[in-house]
Amino acid sequence: MDVLDRIFPDLFVSALASSWSRYDIVYSHTRQVSNKRPEAAGFGWKARLFRPDGEGFLWIPGSKTEAGIARLVADAPTEGEARTIMSLGRRLLESR
């Protein structure tokens, strides 16, 4: 997941900064969510997107039942924005 942390800032600027004012990265492991990366493997990675009129996210959790499989979930105020975020998520996963 460290690759996602390194690549996402540039992709945010090139693909999302015109629609979103800022982002933060959080990690999820079991039932905990924090901006501190867990030491254990198998945690989820989430970029939360913010702007004055709405929020969105790109969430990439690793599968808990299938090794090497990651899920991709995106949300935004409109379907078009969610599709844009999902496309960016695909690019992130391809670059791992």
LUMMARKOL-603445 format. One record per residue: residue in three letters; residue number from 1; x, y, z of N, C-alpha, C in turn. Coordinates in steps of 0.001 Angstrom, whole numbers, plus 524288, in hexadecimal, padded with zeros to 5 digits. Each point is the difference from the previous one (the first is absolute). Layout:
N
{node ala,NUM,{X,Y,Z},{X,Y,Z},{X,Y,Z}}
...
END
This chain:
96
{node met,1,{8032A,7FB4F,80000},{7FCD6,804B1,80000},{80356,804F2,80000}}
{node asp,2,{8050B,7FF80,80131},{8034A,804AC,7FFF0},{8004F,8026A,7FA93}}
{node val,3,{7FF57,7FCCB,7FBF7},{7FFE8,80209,7FAA9},{7FB56,803AC,7FF4F}}
{node leu,4,{7FB92,7FEA3,8023C},{7FB5C,80359,7FF9C},{80107,80540,80295}}
{node asp,5,{80289,7FFE6,8047C},{80149,804E0,802BB},{8039A,80378,7FCC1}}
{node arg,6,{80399,7FD9C,7FD36},{803B1,80309,7FCD5},{7FD94,80219,7FB00}}
{node ile,7,{7FCBF,7FCF2,7FD7C},{7FDE8,8016B,7FADB},{7FB2D,8037A,80055}}
{node phe,8,{7FCC0,7FF3D,80403},{7FB04,802C2,8003B},{8007F,805F0,7FFCA}}
{node pro,9,{803AA,80282,802BC},{80037,805BE,7FFC9},{8006E,80230,7FA71}}
{node asp,10,{8033C,7FDB0,7FCBA},{80076,801DD,7FA93},{7FB05,7FEFB,7FCE7}}
{node leu,11,{7FD96,7FB78,800D7},{7FB1C,7FEDD,7FD42},{7FBA3,80398,801DC}}
{node phe,12,{80002,80156,804FC},{7FC17,803AF,801F7},{8007B,8052F,7FD0E}}
{node val,13,{804C6,801FC,7FF97},{800E1,80503,7FD58},{7FE58,7FFAF,7FA48}}
{node ser,14,{8017A,7FBD9,7FD52},{7FEE0,7FFAA,7FA66},{7FA59,7FE8E,7FEC3}}
{node ala,15,{7FD63,7FD13,80368},{7FACD,7FE07,7FEA4},{7FB89,801F6,80375}}
{node leu,16,{80119,801C2,804BB},{7FBBE,8013F,803A0},{80009,8058E,80226}}
{node ala,17,{8046A,802A4,7FFED},{8006F,8051C,8029C},{7FC60,80422,7FDBF}}
{node ser,18,{7FE4C,7FF58,7FB2E},{7FC5D,803D5,7FDCA},{7FA87,7FF7F,80255}}
{node ser,19,{7FEBD,7FB7E,80246},{7FAD3,7FF20,80247},{80009,7FF9F,805F3}}
{node trp,20,{80482,7FEDD,8024C},{8006A,7FF21,8059E},{80429,8039D,80242}}
{node ser,21,{7FF05,80242,80495},{803AB,803C8,80234},{8046D,7FD74,80318}}
{node arg,22,{7FEFB,7FB7A,8025A},{80415,7FD6B,8030F},{7FE9A,7FA4A,800D3}}
{node tyr,23,{803C4,7FD31,80222},{7FF27,7FA7F,80148},{80317,7FEAB,804DF}}
{node asp,24,{7FE9E,7FBA7,8025F},{8035E,7FDA6,803F0},{7FFE5,7FA1F,7FF33}}
{node ile,25,{803DE,7FD6A,8021F},{80080,7FA56,7FF7E},{7FF3B,7FD9E,8056A}}
{node val,26,{7FCC3,7FBFA,80042},{7FF50,7FD14,804DC},{8008C,7FA32,7FEC7}}
{node tyr,27,{8010F,7FD10,80405},{800C6,7FA5A,7FF82},{7FC28,7FD4C,8039E}}
{node ser,28,{7FE23,7FB76,7FE53},{7FC6D,7FD02,80349},{80244,7FA90,800D0}}
{node his,29,{7FFA0,7FE3D,804C5},{801C4,7FAC3,8015D},{7FC39,7FDF4,80419}}
{node thr,30,{7FDB2,7FBA0,7FEEC},{7FBB9,7FDD5,80325},{7FBDB,8043E,8009B}}
{node arg,31,{7FF0B,801FA,804AE},{7FBE9,803F3,800AC},{80235,80565,80134}}
{node gln,32,{80502,800A0,7FF5F},{80272,80502,80128},{8010A,80302,7FAF7}}
{node val,33,{7FF23,80516,8002B},{80142,80377,7FB9F},{8035E,8045C,80230}}
{node ser,34,{80466,800FA,7FD5F},{803AD,803DA,801FE},{80359,80225,7FB8E}}
{node asn,35,{80249,8048A,800E4},{803A5,80207,7FC22},{80572,7FDB0,800C8}}
{node lys,36,{800A7,7FCA1,803EB},{804EE,7FD41,800EA},{7FFB5,7FA9E,7FD7D}}
{node arg,37,{803DA,7FEDE,7FCBA},{8000B,7FAFC,7FD42},{800DB,7FB7F,803D5}}
{node pro,38,{7FCC6,7FBDD,7FFAE},{800AD,7FB78,8037B},{80514,7FD1B,7FED8}}
{node glu,39,{80219,7FD88,803E6},{804B7,7FCD0,7FF4F},{7FEA9,7FAD9,7FD4B}}
{node ala,40,{7FB5A,7FDFE,800FA},{7FE65,7FAF7,7FDD6},{7FEAA,8007B,7FA33}}
{node ala,41,{80082,7FBBB,7FD3D},{7FE7A,7FFDA,7FA7A},{7FA13,7FF8C,7FFA1}}
{node gly,42,{7FDF0,800E7,7FB69},{7FA74,7FF33,7FF1B},{7FC85,80481,80194}}
{node phe,43,{8021C,804B3,80015},{7FCBD,80470,80169},{7FDB0,80284,7FB24}}
{node gly,44,{7FBFC,80324,800D2},{7FD88,802D3,7FBB8},{80236,8057E,7FF8A}}
{node trp,45,{7FFFA,80210,7FB52},{80204,8053C,7FECF},{7FB75,8034C,7FE02}}
{node lys,46,{7FF59,804BE,80215},{7FBA9,80355,7FE4D},{801DE,8059F,7FF5B}}
{node ala,47,{7FEDD,8023A,7FB6B},{800DA,80591,7FF12},{7FAAF,8029F,80086}}
{node arg,48,{7FF73,8035B,803E7},{7FB21,802E4,800C7},{8009A,8054B,7FD51}}
{node leu,49,{7FC2A,80159,7FCC7},{80026,804C6,7FCDF},{7FC28,803F4,80236}}
{node phe,50,{80190,804F2,7FFF7},{7FCCA,80414,8025B},{7FF9D,804C2,7FC71}}
{node arg,51,{7FB7E,8028F,8004E},{7FF16,80522,7FDB0},{7FB69,8025F,802EA}}
{node pro,52,{7FF21,80514,7FF71},{7FBDE,8027D,80321},{7FA8F,7FD9B,7FF60}}
{node asp,53,{7FEB2,7FE12,7FB62},{7FAB0,7FE13,7FF21},{7FF76,7FA12,8000B}}
{node gly,54,{8040B,7FD2F,801B1},{7FF6F,7FA59,80017},{80504,7FD2B,80147}}
{node glu,55,{7FF69,7FAEE,800B4},{80467,7FC96,80129},{7FFB2,7FB2F,7FC9A}}
{node gly,56,{8046C,7FD7A,7FF68},{8004D,7FB1C,7FD1F},{8047B,7FCCB,80221}}
{node phe,57,{800C1,7FB5C,7FDCF},{80479,7FCE1,801A9},{80162,7FBF2,7FBEF}}
{node leu,58,{804C5,7FE24,8006B},{801EA,7FB73,7FD30},{80208,7FC53,8042C}}
{node trp,59,{7FDBF,7FB5B,80053},{8017A,7FC40,80402},{80209,7FB1E,7FD5D}}
{node ile,60,{80491,7FE3A,801A5},{80259,7FB40,7FDDD},{80130,7FC4F,80487}}
{node pro,61,{7FC3F,7FCB6,80157},{80104,7FC1B,80419},{80208,7FAF7,7FD8F}}
{node gly,62,{803C4,7FD99,80286},{801C0,7FADE,7FE45},{7FBFF,7FBEB,8018D}}
{node ser,63,{7FF8A,7FBFE,7FCCD},{7FC62,7FBC7,80152},{801E8,7FD23,804D8}}
{node lys,64,{7FC65,7FEBC,80364},{8015F,7FD09,804A8},{7FFBA,7FA1B,7FF0B}}
{node thr,65,{7FDEB,7FE76,7FB74},{7FF62,7FA72,7FEE6},{8031D,7FE28,7FB3F}}
{node glu,66,{801DD,80399,7FCC0},{802DB,7FE7E,7FB4A},{80531,802F4,7FFC1}}
{node ala,67,{8043D,7FD2A,80035},{8052E,8026F,7FFE7},{800E4,802E0,7FADC}}
{node gly,68,{8023C,804A8,8005C},{80162,80300,7FB5F},{7FB7F,802C6,7FD56}}
{node ile,69,{7FB62,7FFE3,80252},{7FB62,8027F,7FDB9},{7FEC6,804FF,802FE}}
{node ala,70,{7FF01,8042F,7FD1C},{7FE63,804EB,80264},{7FAB2,8018A,7FDC8}}
{node arg,71,{7FCD9,8025D,80321},{7FAF7,80217,7FE4D},{800C6,805C5,7FEC2}}
{node leu,72,{7FC6F,80233,7FD19},{80043,80583,7FE91},{7FA91,8024B,800AE}}
{node val,73,{7FF80,803F4,80365},{7FAFC,80274,8011D},{800AF,805E4,7FF8D}}
{node ala,74,{7FC78,8029B,7FD3C},{80037,805B3,7FF76},{7FA99,8023D,8012A}}
{node asp,75,{80000,804BD,80222},{7FB1C,802B6,8010F},{800D7,805CF,7FF1F}}
{node ala,76,{7FBFF,802A1,7FE13},{8002B,8059F,7FEF3},{7FA66,801F7,7FF87}}
{node pro,77,{7FF4B,80520,80003},{7FAB9,80226,7FF8E},{7FD32,7FEAA,7FADE}}
{node thr,78,{802EF,7FF2D,7FBC3},{7FD82,7FE9C,7FB06},{8025B,7FAF7,7FDE0}}
{node glu,79,{7FD11,7FD63,7FCB0},{801EB,7FB24,7FDA8},{804DF,800FF,7FCB2}}
{node gly,80,{80013,80441,7FD10},{80483,80141,7FCBE},{804F2,800BE,8033A}}
{node glu,81,{7FF7C,802B8,80467},{8048A,800C5,80369},{801C4,7FAD2,80265}}
{node ala,82,{7FC4E,7FCB3,80175},{80161,7FADF,80228},{802DA,7FCBE,7FBE5}}
{node arg,83,{7FE49,8004E,7FB24},{802A7,7FD21,7FBC7},{80592,80206,7FF2E}}
{node thr,84,{800B5,80519,80063},{8053C,8024A,7FF7A},{8038D,7FE03,8045A}}
{node ile,85,{7FDFC,7FFF1,804CA},{8030A,7FE19,80471},{8013D,7FA33,7FF4F}}
{node met,86,{7FC34,7FCF1,7FE2D},{800D2,7FA6E,7FF24},{8043A,7FF1E,7FBDA}}
{node ser,87,{7FFED,80311,7FBE9},{803F2,7FF9B,7FBE9},{80571,8011B,8022F}}
{node leu,88,{8005C,803F0,8034E},{804F6,8013A,8027C},{801C1,7FB6C,80376}}
{node gly,89,{7FC5C,7FD91,802B3},{80141,7FB72,80339},{80227,7FB8B,7FCC5}}
{node arg,90,{7FDD1,7FF21,7FB6A},{80207,7FBEA,7FC81},{805A6,8013B,7FE7B}}
{node arg,91,{8010C,804EB,7FEC9},{80553,80198,7FE9F},{803C0,7FF15,80486}}
{node leu,92,{7FE3D,80122,804BB},{8033C,7FF07,80496},{80145,7FA36,80094}}
{node leu,93,{7FC0D,7FCB4,7FF73},{800E2,7FA66,800A3},{8037F,7FDCD,7FBB1}}
{node glu,94,{7FF84,80207,7FB51},{80352,7FE3B,7FBB1},{805B1,80188,800DB}}
{node ser,95,{800F1,8041E,802F4},{8054A,801D4,800D8},{802B8,7FD57,80499}}
{node arg,96,{7FD27,7FCBB,802D3},{8025E,7FD5B,80490},{80415,7FC26,7FE5A}}
END
